[in-house]
Amino acid sequence: MSERPGTAEQGREGTAADEEVARLAARLDEAALAGRTVPRLTDAVRLDVPAAYRVQRALVERRLARGERLAGVKMGFTSRAKMAQMGVDDVIYGLLTDAMAVEDGGTLDVSALAHPRIEPEVAFLIGTPPGGGPSSPVSPADVERALAGVAVAWEVLDSRYDGFSFTLPDVVADNASAAAFGVGRWLPADGLDPRTLGMVLELDGRTAAVGSSAAVLGDPVRSLIAAARLAEEAGTPLLPGQVVLAGAATAAVALPPGAHARVTAAGLGRVEVTAR
């Protein structure tokens, strides 16, 4: 993965070397593998957002070295309220791998997760590269041509930090808290307006959260455009067959072991998962 433009992370004594990035990525990766949490990285080092993306890439590259494959992108901070809370004016992204995917109706082992939380999402399937980039930003028309399908989805978040407490650079470094995801049946994007889809998250048959796809930047397609832009800037453009999770339609809800979750979206159907 090529380097995202920006300054390098700053250690206590100045600019840290690649070894520092690798060390921070290893700390997060080893915590995830062991099912434990660690203090925030920013408690020990000075970390800016571009540097945090370097840590994120090193973290994901450790997973790829173990045989996982890139499966797409997840978007974060797609709620205007969340942006304001975190003091940012742009979305963030994380990378999905095939090992994070759970088939519809399948089971997710949450025993190794520290803070599993589930949220309803709209997912997009890339059919052709949408293009774009700094010199030629991706447009809504580019996105429409690139889409192969749209589906209802869920994402499970899991922060590797003590107490689910983090700063913006911390969450970026932690791959935007990506843990697992599931996607329902893919439907043609033609003729479907994803802007105001009513969405419901149920746990064990009871309504846990209700929202609208409009919570995702007012239109999930805007999140998809941002995903294409950020992926292009990072040197990892979206590829055919990859999935983009546009962002949460509601606040995330705790997912305890044994719980059965169902996400329903008007016009898109439903997708289910059982935690164990």
Summary of the structure (lengths in Angstrom):
residues: 276
radius of gyration: 17.7
end to end distance: 33.9
largest distance: 56.0
contacts: 959
relative contact order: 0.21
helix: 31%
strand: 31%
